[in-house]
Amino acid sequence: MIDKYLDPGFRNRVPELAQFRVPIAPTTPGGSPGRHVYRFGQISYKRILGEGEQRPEHTGRASVWMGSKQPRQGVQDDAADARIADMDEEGVDAHFLIPTAWTSLVGHDDVALETNVVRAYHRHMEDFCAGHPERLGSMIVASARDVDAAVQEIRTWGKSKWAVAVMPLVTRDVPADHPSLEPIWNECVAHDLPVAHHSFTWTPPYFPGVFDLWDNVFLGRLASHPWGAMRFIASVIGGGIMDRHPTLRVGILECGFGWLPFWGRRMNEQYDYVGSCAKLKHRPEDYLKSGRFFCSIERHEGEDMFDSVTRFLGDDVLMFASDYPHSGCQFPDTVSNILAWKSLKPVTQQKLLWDNARRFFKQT
């Protein structure tokens, strides 16, 4: 899907990407047989906890489909109408699409590979969302390895109907709070686009500590999304980015939410204890309650966890999300499972399922 959207002057380099092509598994939910993804520098976890040696045949990529029905074919590729049909079946008004597979070219020595595939993705989103502009949207990807290119992409697509957020691709070599990324935050503010963080598990830019997990996917999956999100928001807050840009909205997606109260309090303590942050205008946890921070929920954390976090942060932070069409979703029952939470007052339910996301994402 991405190849045909590459820059015309770059298409003669497509054969160089062949070595990174991996066929899409027939069991991939919503995938299309015969297509592939690009994967560069991918980790495969070979050890099972409790065993001393690796299992050579074990990849750690197997997962259990958690829903009661498979998504329609092609919803991860070019079948926008099929995705809309799935949305109607589940009772979902809007989808925010998060790209993942092509980001595995992050970390390649030639940054041009990364930036060209990023540009191709943006063109693909323009076409994919065009038929349903009120229901489908995605993010502009901003590479920390080529800030000038990232700024240009935000300027190119910042007024598009589909572009409702910016995802910075930060690496272990370029921290989120680095001054070199300031032009990206400036463009986000100029285009009223929020910053959305999504951690990665299998491929670059990875998550902190990825190489210290004793070669086990159970530990890797436990650590990946939350720890990546913890580091990102602590860097954004501690680096003074939200102070320098008082209208900038920042959100954490698909990384859980139960860690937020603990992390807010711990940031307070470490700010007082060791410092090494920008001089902040507020206590670190107060930025989580500022009305400019948002976080998507994961259904498995449950109603009791939602109630606990809401008591700590208020009901203007958390947003419904389903992880569709990945194996962790419960299609087509994710919405009904959340509606079954009996403790939610109508106003809190309205904020969780609609209002908070409407405030976070750019309105087009």
C-alpha positions as CSV (number, residue, x, y, z in Angstrom):
1,M,0.0,0.0,0.0
2,I,2.8,2.4,0.9
3,D,5.1,1.8,-2.1
4,K,2.9,3.6,-4.7
5,Y,2.8,6.7,-2.5
6,L,6.6,7.2,-2.3
7,D,8.1,10.3,-3.8
8,P,8.5,9.8,-7.6
9,G,12.2,10.5,-7.3
10,F,12.6,7.9,-4.6
11,R,10.8,5.0,-6.3
12,N,14.0,3.7,-8.0
13,R,15.2,2.9,-4.4
14,V,12.2,0.6,-3.7
15,P,14.3,-2.5,-4.4
16,E,16.5,-1.6,-1.5
17,L,13.5,-2.1,0.8
18,A,12.9,-5.6,-0.4
19,Q,15.2,-7.1,2.2
20,F,13.0,-5.6,4.9
21,R,9.7,-7.0,3.6
22,V,7.9,-9.6,5.7
23,P,4.7,-11.2,4.4
24,I,1.6,-10.5,6.4
25,A,0.5,-13.6,8.3
26,P,-2.8,-15.2,7.1
27,T,-4.0,-14.9,10.7
28,T,-3.4,-11.1,10.9
29,P,-6.8,-9.5,11.9
30,G,-8.1,-7.2,9.1
31,G,-5.0,-7.9,6.9
32,S,-5.0,-8.7,3.2
33,P,-3.3,-11.9,1.9
34,G,-0.4,-11.4,-0.3
35,R,0.8,-8.1,1.2
36,H,3.7,-7.4,3.4
37,V,5.1,-5.0,6.0
38,Y,8.5,-3.5,6.3
39,R,10.4,-4.6,9.4
40,F,14.0,-3.4,10.2
41,G,15.8,-4.2,13.4
42,Q,12.9,-6.3,14.8
43,I,13.4,-8.1,18.1
44,S,12.3,-11.7,18.5
45,Y,12.0,-12.9,22.1
46,K,13.2,-16.5,22.3
47,R,13.0,-17.5,25.9
48,I,10.0,-18.6,28.0
49,L,10.1,-17.7,31.7
50,G,11.2,-20.5,33.9
51,E,13.4,-22.1,31.2
52,G,17.1,-21.6,31.1
53,E,17.7,-21.7,27.3
54,Q,16.1,-20.1,24.3
55,R,13.6,-22.0,22.1
56,P,14.9,-21.3,18.6
57,E,11.4,-21.7,17.1
58,H,9.8,-19.3,19.6
59,T,9.2,-15.8,18.2
60,G,7.1,-14.3,21.0
61,R,4.8,-12.7,18.5
62,A,1.9,-15.1,18.9
63,S,-1.2,-13.7,20.6
64,V,-4.7,-14.7,21.4
65,W,-7.6,-13.0,19.5
66,M,-9.7,-11.5,22.3
67,G,-12.8,-10.7,20.3
68,S,-15.8,-12.8,19.3
69,K,-15.5,-12.0,15.6
70,Q,-12.7,-11.2,13.1
71,P,-12.6,-7.7,11.4
72,R,-13.5,-7.5,7.8
73,Q,-10.6,-8.2,5.3
74,G,-8.5,-5.3,4.3
75,V,-9.4,-2.8,7.1
76,Q,-5.7,-2.4,7.8
77,D,-4.8,-1.8,4.2
78,D,-7.1,0.0,1.8
79,A,-10.7,-1.2,2.6
80,A,-12.0,2.0,4.3
81,D,-15.6,1.0,3.5
82,A,-15.1,-2.3,5.3
83,R,-13.7,-0.5,8.3
84,I,-16.8,1.8,8.4
85,A,-19.0,-1.3,8.2
86,D,-17.1,-2.7,11.3
87,M,-17.5,0.6,13.1
88,D,-21.3,0.6,12.4
89,E,-21.5,-3.0,13.7
90,E,-19.7,-2.2,16.9
91,G,-21.4,1.2,17.4
92,V,-18.4,3.5,16.9
93,D,-18.7,7.0,15.4
94,A,-15.0,7.8,14.7
95,H,-11.7,6.0,14.4
96,F,-8.3,7.4,15.1
97,L,-5.8,5.3,13.1
98,I,-2.3,4.7,14.5
99,P,0.4,3.6,12.1
100,T,2.9,1.1,13.3
101,A,4.5,-1.4,10.9
102,W,6.4,1.1,8.6
103,T,8.0,2.8,11.6
104,S,10.3,-0.2,11.8
105,L,12.5,1.7,9.3
106,V,13.3,4.1,12.1
107,G,16.9,3.5,13.1
108,H,18.2,2.7,9.6
109,D,21.4,4.4,8.8
110,D,19.8,6.2,5.9
111,V,17.2,8.6,7.4
112,A,15.8,9.2,3.9
113,L,14.3,5.7,4.0
114,E,12.3,6.7,7.1
115,T,11.2,10.1,5.9
116,N,10.1,8.9,2.5
117,V,8.0,6.1,4.0
118,V,6.5,8.6,6.4
119,R,5.6,11.0,3.6
120,A,4.0,8.0,1.7
121,Y,1.9,7.1,4.7
122,H,0.5,10.7,4.9
123,R,-0.5,10.5,1.2
124,H,-2.1,7.1,1.9
125,M,-4.1,8.6,4.8
126,E,-5.3,11.4,2.5
127,D,-6.8,8.8,0.2
128,F,-8.0,6.3,2.9
129,C,-9.9,8.9,4.9
130,A,-11.2,10.9,2.0
131,G,-14.5,9.0,1.7
132,H,-15.4,9.3,5.4
133,P,-13.8,12.6,6.6
134,E,-16.0,12.9,9.6
135,R,-15.3,9.4,10.8
136,L,-11.7,8.6,10.0
137,G,-8.6,10.4,11.1
138,S,-4.9,9.8,11.8
139,M,-1.7,11.5,12.9
140,I,1.1,13.4,11.1
141,V,4.3,11.5,11.9
142,A,7.2,13.8,12.9
143,S,10.7,12.2,12.9
144,A,13.1,13.5,15.5
145,R,15.9,12.5,13.1
146,D,14.9,15.0,10.5
147,V,13.2,17.9,12.1
148,D,13.1,20.0,9.0
149,A,11.3,17.3,7.2
150,A,8.9,16.9,10.1
151,V,8.1,20.6,10.1
152,Q,7.4,20.5,6.4
153,E,5.0,17.5,6.8
154,I,3.1,19.4,9.5
155,R,2.8,22.4,7.2
156,T,1.8,20.3,4.3
157,W,-0.9,18.3,6.1
158,G,-1.8,20.4,9.1
159,K,-5.0,21.7,7.6
160,S,-6.1,18.4,6.2
161,K,-9.4,16.8,7.4
162,W,-7.7,13.5,8.3
163,A,-4.8,15.0,10.3
164,V,-5.9,15.5,13.9
165,A,-2.7,15.0,15.9
166,V,1.1,14.8,15.6
167,M,3.1,11.8,16.7
168,P,6.8,12.6,17.3
169,L,9.1,9.6,16.6
170,V,11.7,10.1,19.3
171,T,14.6,7.7,19.7
172,R,17.0,6.9,22.5
173,D,19.5,9.3,20.8
174,V,17.0,12.3,20.7
175,P,15.0,12.8,23.9
176,A,11.6,14.3,23.7
177,D,12.6,17.5,25.6
178,H,15.7,18.2,23.4
179,P,15.8,21.8,22.2
180,S,16.2,20.6,18.6
181,L,12.6,19.5,18.6
182,E,11.2,22.9,19.5
183,P,10.3,23.6,15.8
184,I,7.9,20.6,15.9
185,W,6.1,21.9,19.0
186,N,5.9,25.3,17.5
187,E,4.2,23.9,14.4
188,C,1.8,21.8,16.5
189,V,0.7,25.0,18.3
190,A,0.4,26.9,15.0
191,H,-1.9,24.3,13.6
192,D,-3.7,23.5,16.8
193,L,-2.5,19.9,16.6
194,P,-2.0,17.9,19.8
195,V,1.0,15.7,20.5
196,A,0.2,12.0,20.7
197,H,2.6,9.5,22.1
198,H,2.4,5.7,21.3
199,S,5.1,3.4,22.6
200,F,6.5,0.6,20.4
201,T,7.2,-3.0,21.3
202,W,8.8,-4.9,18.5
203,T,10.8,-2.5,16.4
204,P,12.6,0.9,16.6
205,P,12.2,3.4,18.2
206,Y,11.5,0.8,20.9
207,F,10.9,1.6,24.6
208,P,13.5,2.2,27.4
209,G,15.1,-0.9,28.8
210,V,14.1,-3.0,25.7
211,F,17.4,-4.9,25.8
212,D,17.3,-5.8,29.5
213,L,14.3,-8.1,29.6
214,W,16.0,-11.5,29.7
215,D,14.8,-12.3,26.2
216,N,11.2,-12.8,27.2
217,V,8.1,-11.4,25.5
218,F,6.0,-11.5,28.7
219,L,8.3,-9.1,30.4
220,G,8.7,-7.1,27.2
221,R,4.9,-6.6,26.7
222,L,4.5,-5.7,30.4
223,A,7.2,-3.0,30.2
224,S,7.0,-1.7,26.7
225,H,3.9,0.6,26.4
226,P,3.7,1.9,30.0
227,W,7.4,2.6,30.6
228,G,7.7,4.3,27.2
229,A,4.7,6.5,28.0
230,M,6.1,7.2,31.5
231,R,9.4,8.4,30.2
232,F,7.8,10.4,27.4
233,I,5.4,12.4,29.6
234,A,8.0,12.9,32.3
235,S,10.4,14.3,29.7
236,V,7.7,16.6,28.2
237,I,6.6,17.9,31.6
238,G,10.1,18.1,33.2
239,G,11.6,19.7,30.1
240,G,9.1,22.6,30.4
241,I,7.5,22.1,27.1
242,M,4.0,22.5,28.4
243,D,5.1,25.8,30.1
244,R,6.6,27.2,27.0
245,H,3.6,26.2,25.0
246,P,0.6,26.9,27.3
247,T,-2.0,25.8,24.6
248,L,-0.3,22.6,23.6
249,R,-2.3,19.4,24.3
250,V,-0.4,16.2,25.0
251,G,-1.9,12.7,25.0
252,I,-0.8,9.1,25.7
253,L,-2.4,6.4,23.5
254,E,-2.6,2.7,24.0
255,C,-0.2,2.6,26.9
256,G,-2.6,1.9,29.8
257,F,-3.8,4.4,32.3
258,G,-3.6,2.9,35.8
259,W,0.0,4.1,36.2
260,L,-1.0,7.8,36.1
261,P,-1.6,8.5,39.8
262,F,1.5,6.8,40.9
263,W,3.6,8.5,38.2
264,G,2.2,11.9,39.0
265,R,3.1,11.6,42.7
266,R,6.5,10.1,41.9
267,M,7.3,13.0,39.5
268,N,6.4,15.4,42.4
269,E,8.8,13.7,44.7
270,Q,11.7,13.4,42.3
271,Y,11.3,17.0,41.2
272,D,11.8,18.1,44.8
273,Y,14.4,15.4,45.6
274,V,16.8,15.4,42.7
275,G,15.6,18.2,40.4
276,S,17.5,18.1,37.1
277,C,14.4,19.5,35.4
278,A,13.4,22.9,33.9
279,K,12.1,25.3,36.5
280,L,8.4,24.5,36.3
281,K,5.5,26.8,36.9
282,H,3.5,24.0,38.6
283,R,3.9,20.7,40.4
284,P,4.5,17.9,37.9
285,E,1.3,16.1,38.7
286,D,-0.7,19.3,38.1
287,Y,0.1,19.1,34.4
288,L,-1.8,15.8,34.3
289,K,-4.9,17.6,35.7
290,S,-4.4,20.8,33.7
291,G,-7.1,20.1,31.0
292,R,-4.3,19.7,28.4
293,F,-3.2,16.2,29.2
294,F,-5.2,13.2,28.0
295,C,-4.8,9.4,28.0
296,S,-6.7,6.6,26.3
297,I,-8.0,3.7,28.4
298,E,-7.5,0.0,27.9
299,R,-10.6,-2.0,28.7
300,H,-8.8,-4.8,30.6
301,E,-7.7,-2.4,33.3
302,G,-11.4,-2.3,34.3
303,E,-14.1,-0.2,35.9
304,D,-12.5,-0.1,39.3
305,M,-9.2,1.2,37.9
306,F,-11.1,3.8,35.9
307,D,-12.9,5.0,39.0
308,S,-9.7,5.2,40.9
309,V,-7.8,7.2,38.3
310,T,-10.8,9.5,37.8
311,R,-10.9,10.3,41.5
312,F,-7.3,11.3,41.3
313,L,-7.2,13.2,38.0
314,G,-10.9,14.2,37.5
315,D,-13.1,13.0,34.6
316,D,-11.6,15.3,31.9
317,V,-8.5,13.1,31.1
318,L,-9.4,9.6,30.0
319,M,-10.7,8.7,26.6
320,F,-12.3,5.5,25.2
321,A,-10.2,3.4,22.9
322,S,-10.6,-0.1,21.5
323,D,-7.2,-1.1,19.9
324,Y,-9.2,-2.3,16.9
325,P,-8.3,-4.3,14.8
326,H,-5.4,-5.7,16.9
327,S,-5.8,-9.0,18.7
328,G,-6.1,-7.2,22.1
329,C,-9.5,-5.6,21.1
330,Q,-12.8,-7.3,21.8
331,F,-14.5,-6.6,18.5
332,P,-17.4,-6.3,18.1
333,D,-18.1,-5.9,21.8
334,T,-15.7,-3.3,23.1
335,V,-18.3,-0.5,23.2
336,S,-20.9,-2.6,24.9
337,N,-18.3,-3.9,27.5
338,I,-17.6,-0.2,28.5
339,L,-21.3,0.6,28.5
340,A,-21.7,-2.2,31.1
341,W,-19.7,-0.3,33.6
342,K,-22.4,0.5,36.1
343,S,-20.6,3.1,38.3
344,L,-20.2,5.7,35.5
345,K,-22.5,8.7,35.9
346,P,-24.0,9.9,32.6
347,V,-21.7,13.0,32.5
348,T,-18.6,10.9,33.1
349,Q,-19.6,8.4,30.5
350,Q,-20.2,11.1,27.9
351,K,-16.7,12.5,28.6
352,L,-15.1,9.1,28.4
353,L,-16.8,8.1,25.2
354,W,-16.8,11.4,23.3
355,D,-16.1,14.7,24.9
356,N,-12.6,14.2,26.1
357,A,-11.4,12.9,22.7
358,R,-13.2,15.8,21.0
359,R,-11.2,18.2,23.2
360,F,-7.9,16.4,22.6
361,F,-7.9,15.9,18.8
362,K,-7.9,18.8,16.4
363,Q,-11.5,19.6,15.3
364,T,-11.8,19.8,11.5
